[in-house]
């Protein structure tokens, strides 16, 4: 059974790029441009991992993360941010994010992190990406 990956980012180009990369890795990919759609997908699809942008209009990444964890605490979440706001990154980790990547990120490092998380059961590493 294919692992399911949800990409949540308000930038269409990033969603398309990540969907292409992770589809080619053999994952079943889903995308959402906002929090409402992301949570609907989480409820209906129950992804194994979510790549979640920290700054999304309407509902920020921390709020989305809280809702994801309240729906299913076992879903792994990797945060993506263009901002180096350490307090938000720490809060995301406290809320259950397993790591974060700062934009622009190295796509190979992100691919490696996702592959490691989805191929290692219950690996809740708190390593920080680039």
N, C-alpha and C positions, 0 to 999 in steps of 0.2 A: 504494500500500500504506500502510495506517495505521501511524503510529508507535506503539510500545508503551511504556506508562508503568506502572511498579509503585510503589504507595504502601505504605510499611511504617511502621505506627504502631500502638501498643497501644491507642490511644483510638479506639473505633468511630466516634464522631461525626466525628472529623477524617478518617478514611478515607472515610466516606460523603460528606462535603462535597467532598473533593478528587476523588473518583471522579465525582461529578456535574459539577463544574466542568470537569474535563479530558475527560470523555466528550462534553460539549457543545462542546468545542473540536475534536472529531473524533479524539481519541486512543482507542486500544484500551487500556482500563485494567484493571489487576489490583490486588489488595490482599492484604496479609498482616499479621497481628497479632503475629507473632513471627519470629525469625530463621530457624528451621528451615523454616517455610513459605516465607519470602522466598527462601531459597537454592534451594528446590525449584522455585519459579517461575522464578528466574533461569536455572537449568539447562534447564528445559523450554521456556521462552518466549523467552529472551534479549531482555529489554526494552531499549529504546533509552536510557531514563532511569529512574532510581530516586529517588523522594523518600523519604528515610530518616530516621526519628527517631533521635536520638542515644541516648536512654534507653529501652531495651526490656527488660522482664524476661527473664531467662534468658540472653540473648546481647546485649551492648550494641551500639550502632550502629557503633562502631569495629571490632569483631570481624566484624560482618556486612559492613561495607565491605571489609575485608581479603579475606574469602571471595569477595565479588562480583568484586573486581579479579583474584583468582587464577583465577576461572572465565572471565572475559572482561574484559580490561583496557580495552576500548573502551566499555564501558557507562558512561554519564555518571551521576554521583551528586550530588544536592543534599541536604545535611544539614539537618534541622530540629531545633531544640533549644529547650527552655524554660529552659535554663540558659546563663548567659553565661560558661562555663568556657573561657577563652581557650586553655589548654593543649590541651584536647580538640579545639577547633576547629582549632588549628594542626596537631595530629596528623592530623585528618581530611583537611586540605588536603594534608599531606605524603603521605598514603596515596592521594590521587587524587580526593578530593571537589572538585568544580569551584566550589562556593559553599555558603553556609549561610544559613538564615533563622532568626531567633529568634522563638519563639512568645510572644505571639500575633503572627502575621505578617499583612501586608496581602495579601489574596488576589489583588488585581490585580497587585501587584508579583511575587508568586510565579508567577502565570499568564504574565506578560510574560517572566520569566526562563526558564520552561520552554519557551515558544514560541520564544524566541531560541535556546536550546540545541538544540532539536529541528529547527529550520529552518535552522541554520547547521552544515554538516558540519565535524566535528573542531574545533569552537570550544572550546578548553579554557581559557576565561577563569577567572581566580581571583577575580573580583569577589565581594564580600561583600554579602549582602542585608541588609535593614533591621536 
